[in-house]
């Protein structure tokens, strides 16, 4: 769970970087730093994965992460991102709007991805569209990554992507201009992320460039091993072959420069007139000798490296040599820890929903325990107070010697009075509930009327027959709790109007598995009933239209645009209260106002050899015979 201490872990292809940070009095402080470079001889994927496993094992053996929150990141290239505009909506409905847009924008089935979104926080003008960024990663990437972390005891609370973590760091630690745009180039061992930051706006792009490209080119041109190429790359300024190595790598400088130019041009075409203030280089690849000077000359912009921390504090007891030597590579892990401490500019969390829900439940446990303790103390205090009151009543009763209570103890008398008062207070809702049940009986034949109206459609068809299922009283096993018995009883007495049509003859298949369904979901709000329907087969449209007086929609109409009030045709309970079996609280019978209740359930199935219509109608409850005990 996110707390006052958090580890930000960046698992790269060149080194593992991690920082432990704390939040105190509104300030964040670095408590610990970990930098584990890999010893690679070939740079192949299998070797890199083995090195990552060894680094994770060493990291988790040396440190205990169970007491801290953990935030981890994935490369930006594995994520899909899309920037959209939404009309002004109530913040409470934002999730629903974005969820619909996500299904339209994400080019994968929504159940195959983990997605989240970020809404740009700024002062919107009245009627101005809101800018929203949607991010998604395929589950086939997220789940193996989390499974591998779990092998080393790492259970992250936050999962995001590197560019967003870097944005968290830049927004917190650096003074960025509000109007002008800043270009951030994060060069990693096997990928490069480009980030444009303009005020609250940002834009992300993955570049086809990586620091390992330098190793590959040096090894090929100078005919040295991959490990030797890495050493030469890191020591160009000190090497006797410095000029020769620069000539080898300069074409790669040019490739990176061209990619940056293309990205700037594309961003300008989308955002309009934009002035770029400077370029910020980060990542381990930004340390390559001569790159900063080359970009500054070719792009004619100020180029700045991340070489210090401004707002982020460092524990005085901490040895800072590791951070000072590799500070360019620590922007992402610091940004991860900032988000884990809820100090980041973004809140995008790409953990699967089931993991987030499980962690929320864990968070609630201490509060539940505390609530139970408080409740116990309250009960104890109330018991003490009631005992004192009963003692006082007993003393008064002794003095009064009222003949009405001579044969009753004070406790029994008070209990009886309390029951009478409570019964009087409950009369009205009970009467209202009973009136609602009587209203059900008035319309109990509604389903049969609908069945009768469908007879012309099935009269001349031997395969389609109208049948009514047998009545049966709801079962009430002895071993079930009372509330469950009440729930089952009323489930047979109150129905939601639900029409389902399965027309398996409307499509040419041998097995008839294709179905065209109509579901009518109706609910009452004041005096308005809104009905949303799907398209049904024309075979049943005509008789239903005749019955409902053309209130059914045209089969070609869009289902989400059909909203019709036809309370005159569907008998609903006109009372303001009724007993209702809540779908959200399965084991409670409660009183709701106003009632979202309709009275019937009708199912029509067009299946080979099966009944056409199945309709539920009220079943009279069976009264149990009471056994008499003792003598009459």
N, C-alpha and C positions, 0 to 999 in steps of 0.2 A: 504494500500500500504506500501511496505517496506520503512522505513524512518530512521531518526536518533535516534528514540526511539522505543523500541519493548518490548512487554510482552511475556515471555515464560511461558506457562501454562502446567503443568503436572497433569492430573486428575487421581490420583491413587485410589486403593481400600482401602487404609488406611488413606490417607490425600490428600488434594489439595495443591500443591506447585506451586508458581509462583514468577517470578522475573521481574522487570522492569529494562531494561538496555539501556544505551545511547552510541552512538558512536561519539567521538569528537577527531579530530586531530589524527586519527588512533588508539586511545585507547578506550576500552570499560569500562564502569563503571556501577555498580549496584546502581540504584536509590531507589528501593523499594523491599521489600521482603514480601511474604504472605505465611503463613503455617497454614492450617486449618485442624487439625486432626479430624477424625470422632469418635463419641461416640457410639461404637457398643456393643451390649449385646449378640447377637447370631452369628454375622458374616455371616448370610444368605444373599443371593443375593438381595432380596427385601429390606432388611434393609440397605444394602450398597448403593443401588440406591437412596433410599430416603435421605441418608446422603449426597450423591454427589449433589443431587438437592438443598438441603439446603445450602451446601457450595458454590455452584455456585451463588445462589441467594444472599447470604451474600457478596460474593466477588464482584459481579457486582454492588450491591447497594452502596458499600463503595468507589468504584473506577470508574473513567470514562475512558473507553477504546477506545472511538471514535477517539481520537487524535493520537493514537499510532498504530503501526503495531502489529499484534498478530500472534504468532506461537504456535501450539498445537501439541501434540504427541499421538500416539496410541501404545499399547504394541506390541513388536516385534512378538509375537505369532500369531497375526491376519494377518500378512503379509506373502506373498510368496516371496522368494528371490532365484535368480539363478545367478551364476557367469559363464560367458562365455568368449571366446576369439574370436575376430574379426580380419580379415585381415586389414592391413593399408588402411584407406579410407580418402578421403577429409573430413575435419570437417563439411563442408556444407552438406555432404551426410550422416553424421553419424545418424541423426534421422531416415532416410529411412531404413538404414541397421538394426538399432536396432529395429525399428517397425516390420520389417519382422521376426527377431529373436524372438521378444516378442510373436508373434502369434504362433510360433513353441514351445516355452519353457513354456509359462504359461498354466497350465492344466485346464483352464476355457475358455469359449468363451470370446474373447477379448472385446466384447461390454458389458460384465457383470463385468468388473474390471476397476479400476483406476490404471494406472501404470506409472512408471517413471524409469529413469536409472542414473547410475553414472559411468563415465569413469575414471579409475585410472590415475591420473596426474603424469607422470614421464617421464624421458628422454628415449624414445624408440629407439632402434637400427634400422637402415634401414631394412625394411622388417619384423621387429618383430611384432607379433600379439598384438593387443590392448586388455586390460583386461576391461571388462564391467560388471557391476552388475545391474541386472534388479529386480525391486521391484513392487509388485502388491498387491492390497487389493480389495476384492469384494465390489461392489457398495452397496450391501445389508448391509454392515458394515459401510461404509463411510457415506452414505446419512442419516441414522438415527442419527448418531453421530453429524453431522453438523446441522441437524434439531433441536436436543436437545440444542446445543449451541446457536442457533439463538433465542430460547425462552428467553435466558438471555442477548440478545443483543451482543453476541460474534460472530463476522464474521471474522474468521481467514484468514490470507494471506498465511500462510504456514501450511501444514499438512505433518508430517513425522512420523517415528516410533522411539521409545525410544532408541534402540541401535545406530541408526545414530545420534541422538541428543547427546548421551553420547560420541560418537566418536568426534563430533564437539568440545565438552568441553575438552576432553583429548588432542586433537591435538593443541588446542589453549593455554591451561593453563599449561600443563605438558610437561616436556622434555622426550620424548619417544625415545628409541634407534632406530637407523636406520636399523640395520641388525637383531638383536635379536627380538624374538617375546615376546609380553606382553599379558597376559591373564587377561581379565576384567570380573568380575562376578558381575552383577547387580541384587541384591535380592530384589524383590518387594513383596507386600503383597500377591498377587495371581499369580505371575509368576516370573521366573528368566531368564534373558538374558545373554548369554555368548558371549563375543566379543574377537576375536584374532586380535591384531594389530601388523603388521610387516612392518615397513617402511610405504609405501603408500598402501600396501595391508591390507585388513581386511576380516574377516570371522565371520558370525553371526550364532548362534544356540540358540534355545529356550530349556531350561532344564525343565524336569517335577518335579519342586521343587518350593516351595513358602514359605514365612515367616508365612503364616497362618497355615502351617502344624505343626509348633511348638505349636501354641495355641490349635489346635485340639488334639494333642497328650498329652499335659499337662492336658487339661481338662478331657480327658478320663482316664489317668493313676492316676491322683490325685483326680478325682471326684470333680472337681470345675467347675464353670460357665466359659463361653467363656471370659467374661470381666475380671474375676479373673485370668484366664490363661494368658491374655495379660499383666496384671500387674506383675505376677510372672516372665514372660519371660523377661520383661524389667528391673527387679530388682533382677536377680539371684545373683549378687555379694553381695547385701545387705540383702538378705533374709536368715532367719534361716534355710530354707529348701533348701539352695543353692546346696549342694552336691546331694541331692535327685533329684532336678530338672535337674542337669547336667546329671545324669544317665538316666533320661527320654529322654532328647533331643540328647544325643550322637549318638544313631542310625541314627538320621536324619543328623547329621554332616557326618557320614560315607556314607550315601546315596548321599549327595552332593559331597563328595570327589570322589566317584566312577563315578558320572556323569562327573565331571571335567576331570578325568583320561581318560574316554572313548573319550571325545571331543578332548583332546590333542592327543591321539593316531590316531584318524581319521584325524585330521589336518595334522599330520606328514605324514600319508600315501598319502595325496593329494599333499602336498607342498614339500615333500622330507626331506632332513636333516634340521631340525629346532631346534634351541636352545631357550628354554623359559627362559627369564630373570627374571620375577617376576609375581606375581598375584596382581591385584588391586581389592579391594572389594568396592562396592558402593551400594546404595539403603538402605532403612530403615532396611531391614533384616540383613545388615552387622554389625549392632550394637549389635547383640546377644552376650552375654558374652561367651568367650572361643572358638568362631568359628575361629578367626584368628589364635590362637595358634594351634588349632587342624589341620587346613589345612597346616600350615607351617611345622608341624611335619610329617604329612602323605605324603604330596606331595614333601617335601624337596626342597621347593622354598621359596624365600622371599615373604612374604605377606604384602601388604601395604594397608592402608585405605585412603580414601580421607578425609583429616583432615584440609586442608587449601587451600587458593587460591594463585596462584603465579603471573599470569599476569593480571587477571581480577581485576580491581580496585573497591573499595567500597566508596560510598559517605560518607564524614566525618560526615554529619548530620544524617546518618542512624543508628538506633539502631541495633546492630549486634548480640544480644543474640539469636534471633531465628535462624539466619544462623549458628552461632557457635554450637548450640545444635543439629542441624539437617543437617549439611553440607554434610553428606554422601548421603542424598536424593536429593540434589540440583544440581547434575551433569546434569540430563536430562533437567530441566527447563532452566538452564544457556545455555546448548547446543542449545536448541530451540531458545532462544533469539539471540544467536550468528548467527544462520542461518538467522533469520529474519533481522539482521543487515548486512547480506552478508559477515560475517566473519567466517562462518563455513567451515569445510573441505569438506562437501557434499552439494549438491544443490537439492537433491531429494525432490520434492514437489508432494504429492499425492492428491492434491485438484482436483476435476473433471475439465475437460477442459473448460466446459461452464462457471464455476466460474472464472477460470484464465482469460479467454477472457473478461469477464465482468469487472474484476478488471483492466485489461489493458486499457479498454476504459475509465474507471474513471481516470486513471493516465493521459490520453491524454487531458482531459478537460482543465486543467490550461494552457497547452501549446497551445491548439487551441484558447483559449481566448486571450492569449498573442500574438499569431500570427495575430489574427484579429485586435488587437489594433495597432500592428506594420504596418499591411497592410493599415489600415485607415490613419495612419500618413504618410505613403509613398504616398498614393493617394493624400492627402492634399498637400504634398510638390510638387508632380508632377504637380498638378493643378496650384499651385502658379507659378512654373517655366514656364508652358505652357502659362499662362496668360501674363507673362512678355514678352515671345517670340512673342506672337500674337500682343502685343502692339508695339513691335519693328517693326514687319512686316508691321503693319498698317502705321507707320510713314514713312517707306521706300516707301510704295505704294503711299502715298500722294505726295511724292517728284517725283516719276517716272512718274505718270499719264499715265501709260501704257494703250492704248485703249482696250487691251484684257481683262483687269480686271476692266474697268470702270463700268461695270454693275454687278460686283461681289464684295462682301465684302472680305477682306483679309482672314477671317476665312473660307469662302466658297471656295476660291481659294486654300488655303493650304489643306483643306479637300479633294478637288478633286484630287490634285497632289498625296496626300498620297494614295488614292484609286487606282490610276493608277499604282503607284510603287508596291503596294501590289499585284495587279492583275497580273502584269508582273512576279513577283516572284513566284506566284502560278501556272503559266501556266504549268511548267514541271510536277509537281506531278499530276495535273489534267489530263494531256495527258497520263501519265503512267497508271493512274487508268482507264481511258477510254479504253486504249489498253488491259488492263486486262479483262475488261468486254467484249470486242470484242472476246477475246480468249475463253471466256465461250461459246459464241454462236457457235464457230467452233465445239465444242464437245457436243452440246446439245443433240445429238441422242445417246450418249454412253449408257445410261440406256436402251433404246429401243433395242440396239444391244444385250445387256446381256439377256434381256427378250426373244428375238428371239432365242438365243442359248439354252435357257431352254425348248423350245417347244418340242423337242424329249422326254424329261423326263415326260411330262404331256399329250402327245398326246393321248395315249391309256387309260387314266384314267379319267372316267367320273366325279369323285369327285374333281379333280384338274383342275382348269381352270385359264387361264392367262387373267387378266384384267388390264386395265390402267385407273387410276382415272381421273376424269374430271379436266380440267384446271380451275383455278380461280385466278383472280388478288388479290394481298394482300389488305386487308381492311385498310383504312386510316381514322379513325374517326376524325371529326373536333376538338373534345375536347382534343386530344392527343398533346403533345408537338412536335415540328418539328423533334427533334432528334429521338424520338420514331417512328415517321412516316417513317423517313429514315431507321431506324433499321428494321422495319417490311418489308419495300420494298426490301431491299437488302438480307434479310433472305431468300426470295424466289428466289434470283438470284445467290447466292453463296452457294454451298453445300459441306459438308464434306462427303467423300466416306464412306458409312456405310452400310454394308451388315449384315442383321439379318435373320437367318433361324429358324423358329419354326416348328419342325417336331413332331407333336403330335401322329403320327402313329407308331413311333419307339419304343414305350413302351406300354406294355399291361395294360392300365387303362381304366375303363369304361368312365370316364369323360374326359380323354385326357388332364389332367392338366400338366403332365410332359412335359418339353420342352428341346430340345437340341439346343443351340443357337450358331451362329457364328457372331462375331462382328469384323469387320476389321477397325482398327484405323490407318490412314496413315497420316504422316506429312512430310514436305519437309525441309531438312537441306542442303543448298547448292544444290548439285545435287544428294543427296541420299534420297531415300524414304524407311523408315523402316515400315514393316507391321507385326503386331502381330495378330494371328488368334487363335480362339478356334476350337475344334473338331466339325465337322458337320456330319449329317447323310450321309452314303454312297449313299443314294438314289439320292442326288444332287451333289455328288462329281464328278462323271464322266463328265457330260456336262460342269461343271465349269472348270474342268481341261483341257478339250478340248479348251475352250475359252481362258483361261489364259496360255495355253501351259505348263501345269504341274507346275505352280508356286504356286499352293495351297499346303499346307503341307500334309504329311501323317496323317490320322486321329489318329494314335497312337503316333505321335510325341508330345513332350512336348511343350506346347504353349509358355512358357517363353524363350525357346531356339530358337524359329523360328524367324529369322530376314533375310529378303530377299529383295534385290533391284530389282524391276521389273518395273522401270519407262518406259520401252519400251512398256509395256502392258497397263498401266493405263495412260490415257492422263491427264497430269497436266499442269497447267498454266506455260509456260516457262518464263514469264516476271519476272523481279526482284521485281516489285512492283504491288500491286493491292489493291483495296478497300476491306476491310475485317471487318466483324462484329465481334468484339472481344468478346470472351466468358467471359473474366474477367471484362470488362467494358461494361455492357449491353447497356448503353445509349450513346455510342460513336461510330462514324465511323471514323477509323483512317487509316493511311498508315503504313504498316509494311515492314521490310526488314530483312531476306527473308520471303516470304509469306508461312505460313503453311496452304495452301488451296488446296482442291480437289473440283471437280465440281459437283458431283452427289451423290444422296442418293437413295439407293435401298433397299427395305424391302420385304422379301419373307415370307409368312405365309402359312403353311400347316395346315389348320384347316377345320374341317368338315363343309361343306356348305359355306365356306368363300373363298375369292379370294386368289390365290396362290401368286401373285406378286403385290406389290404396288410400283410404281416408281414415284419419283418426277421429273418433267422436267420443263424448264423455262416457266413462264407465262408472256406474253407481257403486259407491264403496260398500263393501260387505261389512255388516255389523257382527262383531264377535259376541257370542253368548257369554255372559258373565257367569262364572261359577259361584254359586252361593256357598259360603263357608258357615259352619255351625248350624244351629237349629233355626227354623223359620220363626 
